[in-house]
Amino acid sequence: MRSRQFLTFVLAAMLGACSVAPVPDIAYYRMPGVGEGDIRSEKFFAMPIVVDSMIADGVYNDQAILYATQPEGSIKAYHYQLWDEPPGQLLQRRLVDTLRARQASRLITDRLPPSIDSLRIAGRIERFERVRVGEQWLARVRIELRVERGSQFEPLLLSEYGADVPASSDSIQSTVRAFAAAIDQSYAAFWSELQQVQL
């Protein structure tokens, strides 16, 4: 009887040791929409505006939310915390929405034939990660934006924009809101310069 109980105990212990921890759910994060309450356009472009998908090299091309535990530390990727679309498309879509909210042109789109005279905006993501600074997380965004008209060789505008916005808590969701604020600050600076462009 004792040997049977011992055998049952050993089998139960072996099964317990072989059990695998459950895989966490994958969470997809979407930024809050672009607000229109305090946005007003001071210049309305007569020609259409085309916003291309942003170039995102290396790790910045992945849907995983990136983070660094030190300001100049190595960049890592969360395995189960993802953006709802690749960052290049996410930033493209937000710029389209921002320019539409500002009524920058009658037509603002992500696609037009090259033969149509238009302002074309292209960008490159330089930094797009969650960074731990002291006791706080912040969203760090750096974007290079280039504006051309048609097939002109020289860009009408070429500059880098960015912001570091602290998150209100340690949660990923609060950092997502901080990312939205950092992008909006960057696009506000871009819009200020775009209005000075002479066509």
Summary of the structure (lengths in Angstrom):
residues: 199
radius of gyration: 23.5
end to end distance: 94.1
largest distance: 94.1
contacts: 539
relative contact order: 0.16
helix: 30%
strand: 32%
